[in-house]
Amino acid sequence: MGKTEHPPIKKVVLDAGPIIHLDELDCLDLLLDFKELLVPEAVWNEVTGHRPAAFNNPRIAFEKSFVHQKMNSQITTFCYSLDLDAGETEAIILSSSHPGLILLTDDAAARLAASSLSIRAYGTIGVLLRAVRRQQLQPAEVIDILEELSSRSTLFIKHSLLKGIIEEVKKEYGAQG
Amino acid sequence: MKTFQAELPDKLYEQLKLLVKDGWFIDEKSVITEALRRFLETHKSELMEKFLREDIEWGLHGQD
């Protein structure tokens, strides 16, 4: 990891999924490529409850952000209508109040909400693939991680889709994969 | 109609019972059916595939 240094480029809001999944894959360092890592309070509590070790890396400056759901009642109601939990709802509210940032979530309903609100959202797979483009990881390293995804993490991706993603990496980077 | 058994975390079950007690649902079965229906609406296979395609596009070809 960390083959070439690149300046941090973007502010992101994090939902619990990518924090937990990247930590399970020993890939949390990939988040160092983002300038600011905003973690809504409810997400913070969720990660602390499920995987507190994820916040133990002193190099990764997660920033706990406080969100006032009552101040954003329309978005809150919309999120509740999609059955988003408190963390996902706060992540959407926080993202909507910072135009231009990226939301990282692995929840389909949260991504649906983000899409409806014109918030750019990506998941753990996007961060892993981006690591190749940003030269944080070698293509072969990412392929290894993707091949071991189901045994090393709680992120579930349908096998045929995962195989397709691996093929795309190999196609894009040829023999390097 | 199909019948199946599932185990729920205690806290989740308490929340479920509260919804029935407060009169929002007629019984616990209705809560589970409605919750599952709404989950399935937002977790359609093609939707999840679309999001994965977006991840691949951003990851491999994005500008940021």
gemmi code that builds the backbone of each chain (N, CA, C; Angstrom):
import gemmi

chains = {
    "A": [
        ("MET", (0.828, -1.201, 0.000), (0.000, 0.000, 0.000), (0.868, 1.259, 0.000)),
        ("GLY", (0.366, 2.354, -0.553), (1.083, 3.606, -0.495), (2.307, 3.644, -1.403)),
        ("LYS", (2.148, 3.122, -2.619), (3.285, 3.076, -3.532), (3.708, 4.490, -3.981)),
        ("THR", (2.727, 5.355, -4.233), (3.022, 6.714, -4.669), (2.173, 7.678, -3.870)),
        ("GLU", (2.773, 8.754, -3.412), (2.016, 9.729, -2.622), (1.244, 10.683, -3.534)),
        ("HIS", (-0.009, 10.914, -3.219), (-0.823, 11.893, -3.933), (-1.415, 12.828, -2.898)),
        ("PRO", (-1.601, 14.085, -3.260), (-2.214, 14.986, -2.294), (-3.669, 14.594, -2.037)),
        ("PRO", (-4.132, 14.779, -0.805), (-5.547, 14.518, -0.530), (-6.409, 15.447, -1.389)),
        ("ILE", (-7.524, 14.948, -1.870), (-8.248, 15.772, -2.843), (-9.684, 16.124, -2.476)),
        ("LYS", (-10.352, 15.355, -1.654), (-11.795, 15.561, -1.524), (-12.266, 15.400, -0.098)),
        ("LYS", (-13.332, 16.122, 0.143), (-14.023, 15.964, 1.415), (-15.073, 14.858, 1.229)),
        ("VAL", (-15.127, 13.913, 2.154), (-16.135, 12.861, 2.051), (-16.912, 12.723, 3.365)),
        ("VAL", (-18.150, 12.280, 3.225), (-18.956, 11.903, 4.389), (-19.010, 10.378, 4.404)),
        ("LEU", (-18.812, 9.803, 5.552), (-18.767, 8.344, 5.641), (-19.962, 7.765, 6.375)),
        ("ASP", (-20.525, 6.740, 5.775), (-21.499, 5.901, 6.452), (-20.713, 4.753, 7.114)),
        ("ALA", (-21.372, 3.988, 7.960), (-20.649, 2.952, 8.725), (-20.064, 1.859, 7.826)),
        ("GLY", (-20.802, 1.475, 6.784), (-20.388, 0.344, 5.949), (-18.952, 0.431, 5.447)),
        ("PRO", (-18.602, 1.485, 4.700), (-17.235, 1.565, 4.177), (-16.165, 1.595, 5.268)),
        ("ILE", (-16.443, 2.240, 6.399), (-15.443, 2.259, 7.482), (-15.200, 0.826, 7.973)),
        ("ILE", (-16.291, 0.132, 8.237), (-16.181, -1.236, 8.758), (-15.559, -2.171, 7.715)),
        ("HIS", (-16.059, -2.085, 6.479), (-15.569, -3.009, 5.448), (-14.100, -2.751, 5.091)),
        ("LEU", (-13.729, -1.482, 4.970), (-12.323, -1.183, 4.661), (-11.416, -1.621, 5.810)),
        ("ASP", (-11.893, -1.477, 7.038), (-11.092, -1.931, 8.175), (-10.955, -3.455, 8.166)),
        ("GLU", (-12.059, -4.132, 7.867), (-11.998, -5.597, 7.784), (-10.978, -6.050, 6.735)),
        ("LEU", (-10.875, -5.258, 5.670), (-9.963, -5.608, 4.565), (-8.564, -5.034, 4.766)),
        ("ASP", (-8.364, -4.412, 5.937), (-7.076, -3.783, 6.242), (-6.729, -2.715, 5.208)),
        ("CYS", (-7.742, -1.983, 4.779), (-7.568, -0.978, 3.724), (-8.022, 0.419, 4.154)),
        ("LEU", (-8.153, 0.653, 5.439), (-8.615, 1.974, 5.889), (-7.679, 3.098, 5.437)),
        ("ASP", (-6.403, 2.751, 5.257), (-5.426, 3.759, 4.821), (-5.818, 4.417, 3.498)),
        ("LEU", (-6.632, 3.727, 2.716), (-7.038, 4.309, 1.433), (-7.791, 5.627, 1.642)),
        ("LEU", (-8.381, 5.782, 2.817), (-9.137, 7.011, 3.103), (-8.209, 8.210, 3.290)),
        ("LEU", (-6.923, 7.951, 3.465), (-5.963, 9.057, 3.628), (-5.876, 9.903, 2.365)),
        ("ASP", (-6.380, 9.377, 1.279), (-6.348, 10.120, 0.022), (-7.435, 11.193, -0.043)),
        ("PHE", (-8.294, 11.208, 0.944), (-9.329, 12.243, 1.004), (-8.924, 13.285, 2.046)),
        ("LYS", (-9.261, 14.520, 1.735), (-8.775, 15.615, 2.575), (-9.458, 15.642, 3.947)),
        ("GLU", (-10.777, 15.510, 3.937), (-11.532, 15.519, 5.205), (-12.453, 14.322, 5.257)),
        ("LEU", (-12.500, 13.673, 6.410), (-13.338, 12.485, 6.589), (-14.412, 12.789, 7.628)),
        ("LEU", (-15.566, 13.190, 7.157), (-16.636, 13.579, 8.071), (-17.479, 12.357, 8.448)),
        ("VAL", (-17.609, 12.127, 9.742), (-18.392, 10.982, 10.225), (-19.530, 11.510, 11.089)),
        ("PRO", (-20.770, 11.384, 10.616), (-21.907, 11.841, 11.429), (-21.929, 11.126, 12.777)),
        ("GLU", (-22.433, 11.814, 13.776), (-22.409, 11.260, 15.140), (-23.050, 9.870, 15.219)),
        ("ALA", (-24.201, 9.693, 14.551), (-24.888, 8.396, 14.625), (-24.052, 7.291, 13.987)),
        ("VAL", (-23.330, 7.641, 12.918), (-22.439, 6.662, 12.279), (-21.272, 6.352, 13.214)),
        ("TRP", (-20.767, 7.397, 13.835), (-19.662, 7.238, 14.792), (-20.060, 6.238, 15.877)),
        ("ASN", (-21.257, 6.431, 16.412), (-21.729, 5.538, 17.482), (-21.908, 4.106, 16.983)),
        ("GLU", (-22.395, 3.989, 15.742), (-22.611, 2.669, 15.153), (-21.277, 1.922, 14.993)),
        ("VAL", (-20.278, 2.625, 14.468), (-18.964, 1.993, 14.266), (-18.330, 1.678, 15.618)),
        ("THR", (-18.458, 2.598, 16.557), (-17.907, 2.364, 17.902), (-18.522, 1.107, 18.517)),
        ("GLY", (-19.810, 0.895, 18.259), (-20.499, -0.279, 18.796), (-20.106, -1.573, 18.113)),
        ("HIS", (-19.900, -1.505, 16.785), (-19.647, -2.739, 16.028), (-18.171, -3.033, 15.800)),
        ("ARG", (-17.388, -1.999, 15.598), (-15.980, -2.217, 15.272), (-15.143, -1.025, 15.752)),
        ("PRO", (-15.022, -0.904, 17.068), (-14.334, 0.265, 17.629), (-12.888, 0.405, 17.156)),
        ("ALA", (-12.245, -0.725, 16.830), (-10.839, -0.675, 16.402), (-10.657, 0.155, 15.137)),
        ("ALA", (-11.734, 0.338, 14.395), (-11.623, 1.098, 13.140), (-11.188, 2.535, 13.390)),
        ("PHE", (-11.450, 3.030, 14.589), (-11.083, 4.421, 14.892), (-9.731, 4.520, 15.606)),
        ("ASN", (-9.029, 3.413, 15.698), (-7.779, 3.410, 16.477), (-6.540, 3.862, 15.720)),
        ("ASN", (-6.654, 3.948, 14.388), (-5.477, 4.328, 13.603), (-5.250, 5.838, 13.714)),
        ("PRO", (-4.166, 6.257, 14.387), (-3.957, 7.695, 14.610), (-3.679, 8.478, 13.334)),
        ("ARG", (-3.302, 7.778, 12.258), (-3.016, 8.476, 10.992), (-4.294, 8.941, 10.304)),
        ("ILE", (-5.400, 8.282, 10.624), (-6.643, 8.604, 9.915), (-7.498, 9.518, 10.787)),
        ("ALA", (-7.618, 10.750, 10.347), (-8.282, 11.771, 11.161), (-9.787, 11.832, 10.859)),
        ("PHE", (-10.505, 10.868, 11.400), (-11.963, 10.926, 11.273), (-12.465, 12.119, 12.079)),
        ("GLU", (-13.428, 12.811, 11.525), (-13.938, 14.013, 12.179), (-15.420, 13.803, 12.527)),
        ("LYS", (-15.697, 13.689, 13.817), (-17.097, 13.475, 14.218), (-17.913, 14.737, 13.924)),
        ("SER", (-19.014, 14.578, 13.204), (-19.828, 15.735, 12.811), (-21.220, 15.613, 13.416)),
        ("PHE", (-21.681, 16.707, 13.958), (-22.995, 16.695, 14.591), (-24.055, 17.182, 13.601)),
        ("VAL", (-25.125, 16.433, 13.528), (-26.177, 16.718, 12.545), (-27.482, 16.955, 13.277)),
        ("HIS", (-28.177, 18.005, 12.892), (-29.460, 18.301, 13.516), (-30.593, 17.856, 12.601)),
        ("GLN", (-31.139, 16.684, 12.913), (-32.193, 16.149, 12.043), (-33.408, 17.061, 12.003)),
        ("LYS", (-33.713, 17.695, 13.148), (-34.921, 18.532, 13.203), (-34.794, 19.749, 12.287)),
        ("MET", (-33.535, 20.194, 12.061), (-33.313, 21.356, 11.204), (-33.481, 20.986, 9.724)),
        ("ASN", (-33.536, 19.699, 9.452), (-33.643, 19.231, 8.062), (-34.814, 18.254, 7.959)),
        ("SER", (-35.971, 18.714, 8.388), (-37.094, 17.790, 8.541), (-37.548, 17.169, 7.227)),
        ("GLN", (-37.438, 17.921, 6.115), (-37.889, 17.356, 4.836), (-36.997, 16.189, 4.415)),
        ("ILE", (-35.689, 16.391, 4.517), (-34.763, 15.316, 4.129), (-34.891, 14.150, 5.115)),
        ("THR", (-35.051, 14.468, 6.383), (-35.207, 13.414, 7.392), (-36.435, 12.560, 7.079)),
        ("THR", (-37.542, 13.215, 6.764), (-38.768, 12.482, 6.444), (-38.563, 11.614, 5.209)),
        ("PHE", (-37.883, 12.189, 4.210), (-37.594, 11.437, 2.982), (-36.756, 10.195, 3.306)),
        ("CYS", (-35.744, 10.376, 4.148), (-34.877, 9.246, 4.511), (-35.660, 8.175, 5.278)),
        ("TYR", (-36.512, 8.625, 6.158), (-37.311, 7.661, 6.917), (-38.258, 6.889, 5.989)),
        ("SER", (-38.726, 7.565, 4.940), (-39.637, 6.882, 4.010), (-38.907, 5.761, 3.267)),
        ("LEU", (-37.579, 5.870, 3.185), (-36.784, 4.804, 2.559), (-36.222, 3.841, 3.601)),
        ("ASP", (-36.696, 4.029, 4.831), (-36.262, 3.165, 5.941), (-34.766, 3.244, 6.219)),
        ("LEU", (-34.181, 4.407, 6.000), (-32.770, 4.560, 6.352), (-32.642, 4.614, 7.866)),
        ("ASP", (-31.554, 4.091, 8.390), (-31.365, 4.159, 9.833), (-30.790, 5.528, 10.206)),
        ("ALA", (-30.561, 5.722, 11.492), (-30.125, 7.051, 11.959), (-28.802, 7.469, 11.334)),
        ("GLY", (-27.881, 6.529, 11.221), (-26.575, 6.851, 10.652), (-26.672, 7.242, 9.192)),
        ("GLU", (-27.409, 6.454, 8.432), (-27.571, 6.754, 7.005), (-28.284, 8.090, 6.813)),
        ("THR", (-29.290, 8.339, 7.661), (-30.039, 9.597, 7.565), (-29.124, 10.788, 7.842)),
        ("GLU", (-28.323, 10.688, 8.892), (-27.406, 11.793, 9.211), (-26.367, 11.975, 8.104)),
        ("ALA", (-25.936, 10.865, 7.520), (-24.949, 10.949, 6.431), (-25.546, 11.682, 5.224)),
        ("ILE", (-26.799, 11.401, 4.941), (-27.474, 12.068, 3.808), (-27.650, 13.557, 4.122)),
        ("ILE", (-28.091, 13.860, 5.331), (-28.296, 15.276, 5.703), (-26.971, 16.039, 5.624)),
        ("LEU", (-25.932, 15.439, 6.174), (-24.616, 16.099, 6.169), (-24.118, 16.304, 4.735)),
        ("SER", (-24.300, 15.292, 3.908), (-23.864, 15.392, 2.512), (-24.634, 16.479, 1.773)),
        ("SER", (-25.919, 16.570, 2.051), (-26.741, 17.558, 1.336), (-26.374, 18.984, 1.746)),
        ("SER", (-25.754, 19.132, 2.901), (-25.401, 20.480, 3.339), (-23.978, 20.871, 2.920)),
        ("HIS", (-23.279, 19.983, 2.235), (-21.931, 20.278, 1.734), (-21.889, 19.961, 0.234)),
        ("PRO", (-22.350, 20.867, -0.606), (-22.388, 20.583, -2.044), (-20.994, 20.226, -2.579)),
        ("GLY", (-20.979, 19.225, -3.442), (-19.718, 18.868, -4.089), (-18.941, 17.771, -3.396)),
        ("LEU", (-19.348, 17.415, -2.200), (-18.589, 16.333, -1.565), (-19.135, 14.969, -1.987)),
        ("ILE", (-18.438, 13.942, -1.544), (-18.818, 12.578, -1.903), (-19.276, 11.841, -0.650)),
        ("LEU", (-20.361, 11.096, -0.797), (-20.830, 10.244, 0.296), (-20.342, 8.822, 0.035)),
        ("LEU", (-19.761, 8.212, 1.038), (-19.343, 6.810, 0.916), (-20.290, 5.947, 1.738)),
        ("THR", (-21.047, 5.104, 1.050), (-21.990, 4.213, 1.732), (-22.116, 2.919, 0.942)),
        ("ASP", (-22.363, 1.830, 1.646), (-22.587, 0.551, 0.974), (-24.053, 0.144, 1.031)),
        ("ASP", (-24.895, 1.046, 1.478), (-26.313, 0.716, 1.604), (-27.071, 1.168, 0.353)),
        ("ALA", (-27.778, 0.236, -0.264), (-28.482, 0.541, -1.521), (-29.540, 1.620, -1.326)),
        ("ALA", (-30.281, 1.553, -0.228), (-31.329, 2.544, 0.000), (-30.730, 3.928, 0.225)),
        ("ALA", (-29.593, 3.974, 0.913), (-28.926, 5.265, 1.127), (-28.430, 5.827, -0.195)),
        ("ARG", (-27.964, 4.957, -1.067), (-27.505, 5.432, -2.377), (-28.672, 5.895, -3.223)),
        ("LEU", (-29.802, 5.241, -3.046), (-31.011, 5.664, -3.758), (-31.415, 7.064, -3.293)),
        ("ALA", (-31.378, 7.270, -1.980), (-31.703, 8.590, -1.425), (-30.712, 9.632, -1.929)),
        ("ALA", (-29.424, 9.283, -1.933), (-28.386, 10.213, -2.390), (-28.625, 10.588, -3.850)),
        ("SER", (-28.941, 9.597, -4.644), (-29.175, 9.831, -6.067), (-30.355, 10.790, -6.265)),
        ("SER", (-31.398, 10.596, -5.481), (-32.579, 11.468, -5.580), (-32.259, 12.899, -5.185)),
        ("LEU", (-31.259, 13.071, -4.324), (-30.909, 14.408, -3.840), (-29.665, 14.958, -4.545)),
        ("SER", (-29.294, 14.321, -5.657), (-28.124, 14.745, -6.451), (-26.834, 14.769, -5.633)),
        ("ILE", (-26.714, 13.818, -4.734), (-25.473, 13.676, -3.959), (-24.656, 12.559, -4.608)),
        ("ARG", (-23.387, 12.834, -4.886), (-22.536, 11.772, -5.444), (-22.225, 10.760, -4.343)),
        ("ALA", (-22.487, 9.502, -4.643), (-22.256, 8.470, -3.627), (-21.585, 7.254, -4.255)),
        ("TYR", (-20.628, 6.702, -3.531), (-19.950, 5.493, -3.960), (-19.753, 4.592, -2.749)),
        ("GLY", (-19.344, 3.348, -3.052), (-19.190, 2.398, -1.958), (-17.763, 1.898, -1.810)),
        ("THR", (-17.609, 0.880, -0.978), (-16.289, 0.302, -0.707), (-15.603, -0.155, -1.998)),
        ("ILE", (-16.373, -0.749, -2.903), (-15.791, -1.226, -4.165), (-15.197, -0.058, -4.950)),
        ("GLY", (-15.903, 1.066, -4.968), (-15.392, 2.247, -5.661), (-14.078, 2.719, -5.066)),
        ("VAL", (-14.004, 2.719, -3.737), (-12.764, 3.160, -3.064), (-11.613, 2.202, -3.391)),
        ("LEU", (-11.898, 0.907, -3.414), (-10.853, -0.083, -3.719), (-10.345, 0.079, -5.156)),
        ("LEU", (-11.278, 0.251, -6.100), (-10.875, 0.385, -7.505), (-10.149, 1.712, -7.734)),
        ("ARG", (-10.621, 2.733, -7.062), (-9.976, 4.047, -7.176), (-8.525, 3.983, -6.704)),
        ("ALA", (-8.271, 3.095, -5.764), (-6.913, 2.963, -5.224), (-5.927, 2.551, -6.304)),
        ("VAL", (-6.394, 1.829, -7.309), (-5.507, 1.453, -8.421), (-5.228, 2.691, -9.272)),
        ("ARG", (-6.297, 3.404, -9.607), (-6.142, 4.608, -10.435), (-5.268, 5.643, -9.740)),
        ("ARG", (-5.411, 5.733, -8.419), (-4.637, 6.722, -7.659), (-3.272, 6.181, -7.227)),
        ("GLN", (-2.982, 4.978, -7.697), (-1.691, 4.333, -7.416), (-1.419, 4.163, -5.914)),
        ("GLN", (-2.498, 3.963, -5.180), (-2.327, 3.615, -3.767), (-2.056, 2.126, -3.639)),
        ("LEU", (-2.624, 1.358, -4.559), (-2.431, -0.098, -4.575), (-2.134, -0.547, -5.998)),
        ("GLN", (-1.415, -1.664, -6.102), (-1.189, -2.277, -7.410), (-2.469, -3.011, -7.841)),
        ("PRO", (-2.692, -3.118, -9.160), (-3.883, -3.865, -9.623), (-3.963, -5.273, -9.020)),
        ("ALA", (-2.825, -5.946, -8.957), (-2.830, -7.315, -8.424), (-3.248, -7.348, -6.956)),
        ("GLU", (-2.882, -6.312, -6.218), (-3.261, -6.255, -4.804), (-4.776, -6.113, -4.667)),
        ("VAL", (-5.351, -5.239, -5.512), (-6.803, -5.037, -5.446), (-7.535, -6.296, -5.888)),
        ("ILE", (-6.998, -6.963, -6.892), (-7.628, -8.212, -7.340), (-7.610, -9.245, -6.206)),
        ("ASP", (-6.494, -9.335, -5.512), (-6.417, -10.263, -4.367), (-7.484, -9.924, -3.318)),
        ("ILE", (-7.607, -8.633, -3.039), (-8.591, -8.204, -2.033), (-10.006, -8.558, -2.497)),
        ("LEU", (-10.285, -8.292, -3.772), (-11.625, -8.584, -4.298), (-11.902, -10.089, -4.266)),
        ("GLU", (-10.885, -10.871, -4.566), (-11.080, -12.329, -4.561), (-11.341, -12.871, -3.158)),
        ("GLU", (-10.808, -12.153, -2.162), (-10.983, -12.603, -0.775), (-12.082, -11.841, -0.041)),
        ("LEU", (-12.809, -11.027, -0.791), (-13.796, -10.133, -0.171), (-14.775, -10.867, 0.758)),
        ("SER", (-15.326, -11.963, 0.265), (-16.361, -12.635, 1.051), (-15.801, -13.325, 2.295)),
        ("SER", (-14.530, -13.714, 2.262), (-13.967, -14.387, 3.440), (-13.361, -13.390, 4.423)),
        ("ARG", (-12.973, -12.208, 3.929), (-12.311, -11.236, 4.809), (-13.218, -10.124, 5.298)),
        ("SER", (-14.407, -9.999, 4.707), (-15.265, -8.877, 5.123), (-16.730, -9.286, 5.177)),
        ("THR", (-17.518, -8.421, 5.782), (-18.958, -8.664, 5.857), (-19.694, -7.997, 4.693)),
        ("LEU", (-18.934, -7.414, 3.755), (-19.556, -6.831, 2.563), (-19.925, -7.953, 1.610)),
        ("PHE", (-21.194, -8.022, 1.257), (-21.627, -9.093, 0.370), (-21.887, -8.559, -1.032)),
        ("ILE", (-21.184, -9.112, -1.994), (-21.412, -8.793, -3.404), (-21.677, -10.106, -4.122)),
        ("LYS", (-22.706, -10.129, -4.929), (-23.037, -11.343, -5.671), (-21.803, -11.855, -6.426)),
        ("HIS", (-21.566, -13.156, -6.342), (-20.328, -13.734, -6.891), (-20.100, -13.366, -8.358)),
        ("SER", (-21.151, -13.457, -9.167), (-20.978, -13.183, -10.604), (-20.588, -11.723, -10.842)),
        ("LEU", (-21.126, -10.828, -10.030), (-20.787, -9.406, -10.173), (-19.342, -9.154, -9.755)),
        ("LEU", (-18.946, -9.808, -8.680), (-17.575, -9.647, -8.188), (-16.572, -10.150, -9.233)),
        ("LYS", (-16.930, -11.252, -9.854), (-16.083, -11.807, -10.907), (-15.968, -10.809, -12.062)),
        ("GLY", (-17.105, -10.184, -12.383), (-17.109, -9.179, -13.450), (-16.218, -7.990, -13.114)),
        ("ILE", (-16.238, -7.571, -11.851), (-15.408, -6.431, -11.427), (-13.924, -6.791, -11.566)),
        ("ILE", (-13.578, -8.001, -11.141), (-12.183, -8.454, -11.249), (-11.747, -8.481, -12.724)),
        ("GLU", (-12.658, -8.941, -13.571), (-12.345, -8.972, -15.008), (-12.103, -7.562, -15.541)),
        ("GLU", (-12.896, -6.610, -15.071), (-12.739, -5.212, -15.526), (-11.369, -4.672, -15.131)),
        ("VAL", (-10.943, -5.005, -13.917), (-9.619, -4.535, -13.463), (-8.535, -5.159, -14.333)),
        ("LYS", (-8.679, -6.441, -14.591), (-7.676, -7.127, -15.425), (-7.653, -6.542, -16.825)),
        ("LYS", (-8.839, -6.263, -17.365), (-8.934, -5.705, -18.727), (-8.292, -4.319, -18.765)),
        ("GLU", (-8.580, -3.542, -17.751), (-8.084, -2.155, -17.708), (-6.571, -2.111, -17.548)),
        ("TYR", (-6.048, -3.009, -16.729), (-4.621, -2.941, -16.409), (-3.819, -4.093, -17.011)),
        ("GLY", (-4.470, -4.860, -17.876), (-3.775, -5.906, -18.635), (-2.987, -6.861, -17.762)),
        ("ALA", (-1.759, -7.087, -18.157), (-0.922, -8.109, -17.509), (-0.614, -7.778, -16.061)),
        ("GLN", (-0.754, -6.485, -15.718), (-0.443, -6.104, -14.322), (-1.360, -6.816, -13.358)),
        ("GLY", (-2.620, -7.121, -13.832), (-3.567, -7.785, -12.959), (-3.193, -9.214, -12.743)),
    ],
    "B": [
        ("MET", (-49.300, -18.048, 0.716), (-48.499, -17.514, 1.821), (-47.489, -18.540, 2.290)),
        ("LYS", (-46.282, -18.083, 2.553), (-45.234, -18.959, 3.084), (-45.004, -18.630, 4.562)),
        ("THR", (-44.632, -19.628, 5.304), (-44.307, -19.413, 6.711), (-42.846, -19.766, 6.936)),
        ("PHE", (-42.125, -18.888, 7.636), (-40.759, -19.231, 7.979), (-40.415, -18.668, 9.350)),
        ("GLN", (-39.400, -19.268, 9.960), (-38.968, -18.813, 11.285), (-37.683, -18.009, 11.157)),
        ("ALA", (-37.566, -16.980, 11.970), (-36.325, -16.202, 11.964), (-36.053, -15.695, 13.370)),
        ("GLU", (-34.771, -15.549, 13.694), (-34.409, -15.011, 15.007), (-34.123, -13.525, 14.879)),
        ("LEU", (-34.632, -12.747, 15.825), (-34.418, -11.304, 15.818), (-33.632, -10.893, 17.054)),
        ("PRO", (-32.779, -9.890, 16.916), (-32.147, -9.345, 18.127), (-33.236, -8.815, 19.063)),
        ("ASP", (-32.998, -8.934, 20.373), (-34.011, -8.526, 21.359), (-34.463, -7.082, 21.157)),
        ("LYS", (-33.476, -6.189, 20.907), (-33.802, -4.766, 20.804), (-34.731, -4.508, 19.619)),
        ("LEU", (-34.442, -5.196, 18.519), (-35.267, -5.047, 17.320), (-36.688, -5.526, 17.596)),
        ("TYR", (-36.786, -6.627, 18.303), (-38.107, -7.176, 18.622), (-38.884, -6.234, 19.541)),
        ("GLU", (-38.182, -5.605, 20.483), (-38.854, -4.658, 21.382), (-39.424, -3.480, 20.593)),
        ("GLN", (-38.642, -3.007, 19.613), (-39.095, -1.886, 18.781), (-40.314, -2.298, 17.960)),
        ("LEU", (-40.272, -3.506, 17.473), (-41.372, -4.049, 16.680), (-42.653, -4.125, 17.526)),
        ("LYS", (-42.491, -4.638, 18.745), (-43.652, -4.771, 19.647), (-44.241, -3.404, 20.001)),
        ("LEU", (-43.324, -2.420, 20.138), (-43.762, -1.069, 20.493), (-44.657, -0.468, 19.401)),
        ("LEU", (-44.298, -0.728, 18.136), (-45.104, -0.223, 17.022), (-46.525, -0.790, 17.075)),
        ("VAL", (-46.614, -2.058, 17.436), (-47.936, -2.698, 17.537), (-48.677, -2.133, 18.746)),
        ("LYS", (-47.950, -2.020, 19.866), (-48.578, -1.523, 21.101), (-49.110, -0.100, 20.913)),
        ("ASP", (-48.340, 0.714, 20.148), (-48.760, 2.097, 19.916), (-49.883, 2.216, 18.883)),
        ("GLY", (-50.265, 1.099, 18.311), (-51.406, 1.099, 17.406), (-51.089, 1.387, 15.954)),
        ("TRP", (-49.779, 1.379, 15.578), (-49.424, 1.660, 14.185), (-49.631, 0.451, 13.288)),
        ("PHE", (-49.598, -0.730, 13.882), (-49.811, -1.972, 13.120), (-50.730, -2.887, 13.915)),
        ("ILE", (-51.442, -3.725, 13.175), (-52.417, -4.587, 13.847), (-51.724, -5.709, 14.614)),
        ("ASP", (-50.613, -6.216, 14.062), (-49.861, -7.257, 14.775), (-48.397, -7.269, 14.305)),
        ("GLU", (-47.600, -8.108, 14.953), (-46.161, -8.151, 14.657), (-45.892, -8.654, 13.237)),
        ("LYS", (-46.718, -9.561, 12.793), (-46.553, -10.113, 11.446), (-46.663, -9.002, 10.397)),
        ("SER", (-47.609, -8.076, 10.614), (-47.795, -6.971, 9.661), (-46.564, -6.069, 9.605)),
        ("VAL", (-45.943, -5.857, 10.755), (-44.744, -5.008, 10.787), (-43.641, -5.651, 9.951)),
        ("ILE", (-43.446, -6.934, 10.165), (-42.370, -7.635, 9.453), (-42.635, -7.648, 7.945)),
        ("THR", (-43.866, -7.901, 7.562), (-44.200, -7.934, 6.140), (-43.945, -6.572, 5.492)),
        ("GLU", (-44.394, -5.499, 6.171), (-44.223, -4.150, 5.638), (-42.736, -3.780, 5.577)),
        ("ALA", (-41.999, -4.115, 6.619), (-40.570, -3.793, 6.653), (-39.832, -4.520, 5.526)),
        ("LEU", (-40.161, -5.767, 5.348), (-39.510, -6.563, 4.310), (-39.873, -6.044, 2.917)),
        ("ARG", (-41.140, -5.699, 2.738), (-41.582, -5.178, 1.446), (-40.809, -3.909, 1.092)),
        ("ARG", (-40.676, -3.024, 2.062), (-39.979, -1.765, 1.797), (-38.491, -1.989, 1.573)),
        ("PHE", (-37.918, -2.934, 2.294), (-36.504, -3.244, 2.078), (-36.295, -3.758, 0.651)),
        ("LEU", (-37.183, -4.643, 0.229), (-37.031, -5.227, -1.103), (-37.213, -4.187, -2.210)),
        ("GLU", (-38.056, -3.171, -1.934), (-38.263, -2.095, -2.918), (-36.974, -1.329, -3.190)),
        ("THR", (-36.176, -1.149, -2.139), (-34.956, -0.354, -2.292), (-33.715, -1.208, -2.503)),
        ("HIS", (-33.859, -2.499, -2.549), (-32.711, -3.375, -2.753), (-32.954, -4.308, -3.938)),
        ("LYS", (-33.482, -3.722, -5.002), (-33.707, -4.527, -6.200), (-32.355, -4.840, -6.842)),
        ("SER", (-32.298, -6.016, -7.422), (-31.048, -6.486, -8.009), (-30.480, -5.496, -9.022)),
        ("GLU", (-31.347, -4.985, -9.904), (-30.843, -4.085, -10.955), (-30.330, -2.765, -10.385)),
        ("LEU", (-30.940, -2.359, -9.255), (-30.506, -1.116, -8.606), (-29.104, -1.305, -8.008)),
        ("MET", (-28.901, -2.428, -7.358), (-27.599, -2.686, -6.743), (-26.527, -2.859, -7.819)),
        ("GLU", (-26.915, -3.449, -8.945), (-25.967, -3.577, -10.054), (-25.609, -2.208, -10.616)),
        ("LYS", (-26.617, -1.335, -10.702), (-26.373, 0.019, -11.211), (-25.358, 0.753, -10.316)),
        ("PHE", (-25.531, 0.621, -9.007), (-24.610, 1.293, -8.092), (-23.192, 0.717, -8.212)),
        ("LEU", (-23.118, -0.578, -8.431), (-21.790, -1.185, -8.609), (-21.129, -0.686, -9.886)),
        ("ARG", (-21.935, -0.508, -10.948), (-21.398, 0.025, -12.211), (-20.849, 1.430, -11.978)),
        ("GLU", (-21.566, 2.205, -11.164), (-21.100, 3.567, -10.855), (-19.782, 3.514, -10.081)),
        ("ASP", (-19.670, 2.556, -9.176), (-18.427, 2.387, -8.416), (-17.264, 2.055, -9.358)),
        ("ILE", (-17.537, 1.158, -10.293), (-16.482, 0.741, -11.233), (-16.057, 1.935, -12.091)),
        ("GLU", (-17.037, 2.667, -12.596), (-16.745, 3.812, -13.458), (-15.923, 4.860, -12.708)),
        ("TRP", (-16.356, 5.187, -11.507), (-15.619, 6.182, -10.706), (-14.241, 5.643, -10.319)),
        ("GLY", (-14.247, 4.399, -9.868), (-12.995, 3.825, -9.397), (-11.934, 3.748, -10.479)),
        ("LEU", (-12.323, 3.254, -11.634), (-11.321, 3.032, -12.687), (-11.124, 4.234, -13.607)),
        ("HIS", (-12.190, 5.025, -13.809), (-12.089, 6.094, -14.818), (-12.416, 7.484, -14.288)),
        ("GLY", (-12.699, 7.613, -13.006), (-13.103, 8.915, -12.464), (-11.986, 9.944, -12.532)),
        ("GLN", (-12.336, 11.178, -12.293), (-11.356, 12.266, -12.362), (-10.919, 12.722, -10.972)),
        ("ASP", (-11.547, 12.186, -9.945), (-11.176, 12.658, -8.603), (-11.049, 11.500, -7.626)),
    ],
}
model = gemmi.Model(1)
for chain_id, residues in chains.items():
    chain = gemmi.Chain(chain_id)
    for i, (resn, *xyz) in enumerate(residues, 1):
        res = gemmi.Residue()
        res.name, res.seqid = resn, gemmi.SeqId(i, " ")
        for name, pos in zip(("N", "CA", "C"), xyz):
            atom = gemmi.Atom()
            atom.name, atom.element = name, gemmi.Element(name[0])
            atom.pos, atom.b_iso = gemmi.Position(*pos), 0.0
            res.add_atom(atom)
        chain.add_residue(res)
    model.add_chain(chain)
structure = gemmi.Structure()
structure.add_model(model)
structure.setup_entities()
